[in-house]
Amino acid sequence: MRELKREPILTDTFESVSHFTPVPGSAYIYRVSNEDRSSHTGQWRQGCKDVQFIEVTTESVSGFQVSGVEEEFFLRSAASLSRLLAAWGIGRVLYVDITGLSHPTWAALIRAAIAARMEVRAVYVEPYRYKRSAAPLEGQIYDLSARIAGIAPMPGFATISTTEESVFVPLLGFEGARFRHVIEQVQPSHERIVPVVGIPGFKPWYIFETYMGNRAALEETSAWHHIEFVPANCPFSCFYLLQELARRHPNSTLKVAMIGTKPHALGAVMFALTSPSRIELIYDNPIRKEGRTDGLDRLLVYHVGAITAGAGGSSMTSGAGRR
């Protein structure tokens, strides 16, 4: 059991998306995907004053495009992303809505915005519910991913480990098949697997379904003995846990598999920005199914910049009410 500490949780929580409005003078980057919750901007955008909206229209493994601009912006190019962000200037509040964006895109945007000394806030909308499998197999309670494209370095976050020792930290969701896949690819020592489970989850019963979905791999590796718990919607709690694991294992690299909630993945990205030599981000690039979620619930705003201020170093190429 982790010791309770007075660690700041820099999150604004809105019970309805209609209660949220970006601050005047800010910029807001988002994408409308095939999930209902990603289209929430339509509920409050008309009432915004002096907010610049930038819609990402297409994404690929290497970059993305935004509405009204012909140029493609490349995830591995600091210069390319700087051209997108330069118009807003130092100190501008930038909201990166991670709800409809893929992990590589939002992570690269956050990294570039921090390097540009912008005040970064991430926005996330919880789904009302996930789509259940019609004929569930073991590890497939919910019908979320069509297939796994394969593990590849997160653009701009590739690291060269200075030690052969590692601790494997899978951030677990419902999909046991993804957990098993990354275990097969990474091949960690079973005694050095520290799974992270979201508790409380977005819904009270999600903790049980996370265990059910990942039961086989947890039992085969005996990793259930080492499970850590942090709230499913809190990147800061995940960030602090990774800090603690790094302290427990000072001579090891944390290999963090982002196969759970986006807020947990955000916590891992924040840790990678502040302690790049201590972490390797692992992402399996799942191909999401159409209509994998239904409806929308709470909207959360994470004050990422409060943690990552001063972490503007980059390994990208220079080319082409708070509580």
C-alpha positions in Angstrom: 0.0 0.0 0.0 1.4 3.4 -1.0 1.9 6.0 1.7 -0.6 8.8 1.4 1.1 12.1 0.7 0.1 15.7 0.1 0.6 15.7 -3.6 -1.2 18.3 -5.7 -3.9 17.1 -7.9 -4.2 19.9 -10.5 -7.5 19.0 -12.0 -10.7 21.0 -12.7 -13.7 18.7 -12.8 -16.9 19.6 -14.6 -19.9 17.3 -14.1 -21.3 18.4 -17.5 -19.4 19.4 -20.6 -21.7 22.4 -20.9 -20.3 23.8 -17.7 -16.8 24.2 -19.2 -15.6 27.2 -21.2 -12.0 27.8 -22.3 -10.4 31.0 -20.9 -10.5 34.1 -23.1 -7.4 34.5 -25.2 -6.6 30.7 -25.3 -6.2 28.3 -28.2 -7.9 24.9 -28.3 -6.8 21.9 -30.3 -9.1 19.0 -30.8 -10.3 16.2 -33.1 -13.8 14.9 -33.7 -13.5 11.1 -33.9 -16.1 8.4 -34.3 -17.0 8.6 -30.6 -19.8 10.8 -29.3 -17.7 12.2 -26.5 -15.2 13.8 -28.9 -17.8 16.1 -30.4 -18.5 17.9 -27.1 -17.1 21.2 -28.4 -20.3 21.8 -30.3 -22.2 22.2 -27.0 -20.3 25.2 -25.8 -18.2 26.6 -28.7 -20.7 29.3 -29.7 -20.5 30.9 -26.3 -16.7 31.2 -26.2 -15.1 34.6 -26.4 -11.7 35.2 -28.0 -10.8 31.5 -28.2 -9.0 30.1 -31.3 -10.1 26.6 -32.3 -7.9 24.3 -34.3 -9.5 21.1 -35.5 -7.3 18.2 -36.4 -8.9 16.7 -39.5 -6.6 13.7 -40.3 -4.0 11.7 -38.4 -1.3 9.3 -39.7 1.6 7.4 -38.1 3.9 10.3 -39.0 1.8 13.5 -38.6 -1.5 15.2 -38.9 -3.4 18.0 -40.7 -5.6 20.8 -39.3 -8.6 22.5 -40.9 -7.8 25.3 -43.2 -4.1 24.5 -43.6 -2.6 22.4 -46.4 0.6 21.7 -44.6 1.1 18.4 -42.8 2.6 18.7 -39.4 5.1 16.0 -38.5 5.2 14.4 -35.1 9.0 13.9 -35.0 9.8 17.4 -36.2 10.2 20.2 -33.7 10.4 22.8 -36.5 7.1 21.5 -38.0 5.2 21.6 -34.8 6.7 25.0 -33.9 5.2 26.5 -37.1 1.8 25.4 -35.9 2.2 26.8 -32.4 4.2 30.0 -33.2 1.2 32.1 -33.9 0.0 31.9 -30.3 3.2 33.0 -28.6 4.8 32.4 -25.2 2.6 32.2 -22.2 -0.7 31.6 -24.2 -3.0 29.0 -22.6 -3.2 26.0 -25.0 -5.8 23.4 -24.4 -5.0 20.0 -26.0 -8.2 17.9 -26.0 -6.9 14.4 -25.9 -10.4 12.8 -26.1 -10.5 12.4 -29.9 -6.8 12.5 -30.6 -4.5 9.5 -30.9 -1.7 9.1 -28.3 1.2 9.9 -30.6 -0.5 13.2 -31.8 -1.6 14.6 -28.4 1.7 13.6 -26.8 3.7 15.3 -29.5 1.6 18.4 -29.3 2.0 18.7 -25.5 5.7 18.2 -25.8 6.0 20.9 -28.5 3.8 23.3 -26.6 5.9 22.9 -23.4 9.0 23.5 -25.4 7.4 26.7 -26.7 6.7 27.8 -23.1 3.0 27.8 -23.5 0.6 27.1 -20.6 -0.6 23.6 -21.4 -3.9 22.2 -20.2 -5.1 18.8 -21.3 -8.9 18.2 -21.7 -10.5 14.8 -21.4 -14.1 13.7 -21.5 -15.1 10.4 -19.8 -17.4 8.1 -21.8 -20.8 7.4 -20.5 -20.2 3.7 -21.2 -18.1 1.3 -23.3 -19.4 -1.0 -26.0 -19.6 -4.6 -24.7 -18.6 -7.5 -26.8 -21.6 -9.4 -28.2 -19.8 -12.8 -27.8 -17.0 -12.0 -25.3 -13.9 -14.1 -25.3 -11.4 -14.2 -22.4 -9.9 -10.8 -22.1 -12.5 -9.1 -24.3 -15.3 -7.9 -22.1 -15.6 -4.7 -24.2 -15.4 -4.4 -27.9 -12.8 -1.6 -28.2 -10.1 -2.5 -30.7 -10.2 -4.2 -34.1 -6.5 -5.2 -34.0 -3.1 -4.1 -32.8 -0.9 -2.4 -35.4 2.3 -3.2 -33.4 4.6 -1.7 -30.8 6.6 1.3 -32.1 8.5 4.2 -30.3 6.3 7.2 -29.5 7.4 10.0 -31.9 9.7 12.3 -30.1 10.0 10.1 -27.0 12.5 7.5 -28.1 15.1 6.9 -25.4 18.4 5.0 -25.2 18.6 3.2 -21.9 21.8 3.5 -19.9 21.1 0.3 -18.0 20.0 -3.2 -18.8 17.8 -3.4 -15.7 14.2 -2.5 -16.1 10.8 -2.6 -14.4 7.8 -3.3 -16.6 4.8 -1.1 -15.7 1.7 -1.9 -17.7 -1.1 0.7 -17.2 -4.0 -1.7 -17.5 -7.4 -1.2 -19.1 -10.0 -3.8 -20.0 -8.2 -5.4 -22.9 -6.3 -8.5 -21.7 -5.2 -9.2 -25.3 -3.2 -6.0 -25.4 -1.6 -6.8 -22.0 -0.6 -10.3 -23.3 0.7 -8.8 -26.5 3.1 -6.3 -24.8 4.3 -9.0 -22.4 5.2 -11.2 -25.4 7.0 -8.4 -27.1 8.8 -6.9 -24.1 9.4 -10.3 -22.4 9.9 -8.8 -18.9 11.0 -10.8 -15.9 7.8 -11.8 -14.2 9.0 -10.7 -10.8 9.6 -7.2 -12.2 6.1 -6.5 -13.5 4.2 -3.8 -11.6 0.7 -3.5 -13.1 -1.3 -0.3 -12.5 -5.0 -0.5 -12.1 -7.4 2.5 -12.1 -9.3 2.6 -8.8 -11.7 4.3 -8.5 -12.6 3.7 -12.2 -14.8 5.9 -14.4 -17.6 3.7 -13.0 -17.5 1.8 -9.7 -17.6 -1.6 -11.3 -14.8 -1.1 -13.8 -12.2 -2.3 -11.3 -13.7 -5.8 -11.4 -13.9 -5.8 -15.2 -10.2 -4.7 -15.4 -9.3 -7.7 -13.3 -11.5 -10.0 -15.4 -10.1 -8.8 -18.6 -6.5 -9.2 -17.6 -6.9 -12.2 -15.2 -5.1 -14.8 -17.4 -1.9 -12.8 -17.9 -1.9 -11.6 -14.2 -2.1 -15.2 -13.0 0.4 -16.6 -15.5 3.0 -14.0 -14.5 2.0 -13.7 -10.8 2.0 -10.0 -11.4 -1.2 -9.6 -9.4 1.0 -9.7 -6.3 2.6 -6.3 -7.3 -0.5 -4.3 -8.5 -0.6 -0.6 -7.7 -3.7 1.5 -7.7 -4.3 5.1 -8.8 -7.5 6.8 -9.9 -8.4 6.0 -13.5 -9.0 9.6 -14.4 -6.0 11.2 -12.7 -2.7 11.6 -14.6 -1.1 13.3 -11.6 -1.6 10.3 -9.4 0.0 8.1 -12.1 2.8 10.6 -12.5 3.5 10.5 -8.7 3.4 6.7 -8.7 6.0 6.5 -11.5 8.2 8.9 -9.5 7.9 6.6 -6.5 8.7 3.5 -8.6 11.8 5.3 -10.0 12.9 5.9 -6.5 12.3 2.3 -5.5 14.4 1.1 -8.5 17.1 3.7 -8.9 19.2 1.6 -11.3 16.3 0.5 -13.6 14.5 2.0 -16.5 10.7 2.0 -16.2 9.2 0.4 -19.3 5.6 1.8 -19.2 3.0 0.3 -21.4 0.2 2.7 -22.2 -2.7 0.2 -22.6 -5.2 1.7 -20.2 -6.9 5.0 -19.8 -5.8 8.2 -21.6 -5.3 10.0 -18.2 -2.9 7.3 -17.1 -1.1 7.6 -20.5 -0.9 11.4 -19.9 0.7 10.8 -16.5 3.3 8.6 -18.2 4.0 11.3 -20.9 4.4 13.9 -18.1 7.0 11.7 -16.4 8.8 11.1 -19.7 9.0 14.9 -20.2 10.4 15.5 -16.7 12.6 12.4 -16.3 13.4 11.3 -19.9 16.3 9.1 -18.9 14.2 7.0 -16.5 11.4 5.8 -18.7 10.7 4.1 -22.0 7.1 4.6 -23.3 5.6 1.5 -24.9 2.5 1.9 -27.1 0.9 -0.9 -29.2 -1.0 1.4 -31.6 -4.4 -0.3 -31.5 -6.9 0.2 -34.3 -10.0 1.5 -32.6 -13.4 0.1 -33.5 -16.3 2.3 -34.7 -18.6 3.3 -31.9 -16.5 1.8 -29.1 -18.1 4.2 -26.6 -21.5 5.7 -26.1 -22.4 9.1 -24.7 -20.3 11.4 -22.5 -19.8 12.0 -18.9 -17.6 14.4 -16.9 -15.1 16.8 -18.5 -11.7 17.1 -16.8 -9.1 19.8 -17.3 -5.5 18.8 -16.3 -3.1 21.7 -15.6 -0.2 19.8 -17.2 2.1 22.8 -17.3 2.2 23.0 -13.5 4.1 19.8 -13.4 6.1 20.0 -16.7 7.3 23.6 -16.5 11.0 23.7 -17.5 10.8 20.3 -19.2 11.2 21.8 -22.7 14.1 19.7 -23.8 13.3 17.7 -27.0 14.6 14.6 -28.8 12.7 15.5 -31.9 14.5 16.5 -35.0 14.8 20.1 -35.9 13.8 19.5 -39.5 10.9 19.6 -42.0 -11.9 25.6 -9.8 -8.6 23.8 -9.2 -8.5 21.5 -6.2 
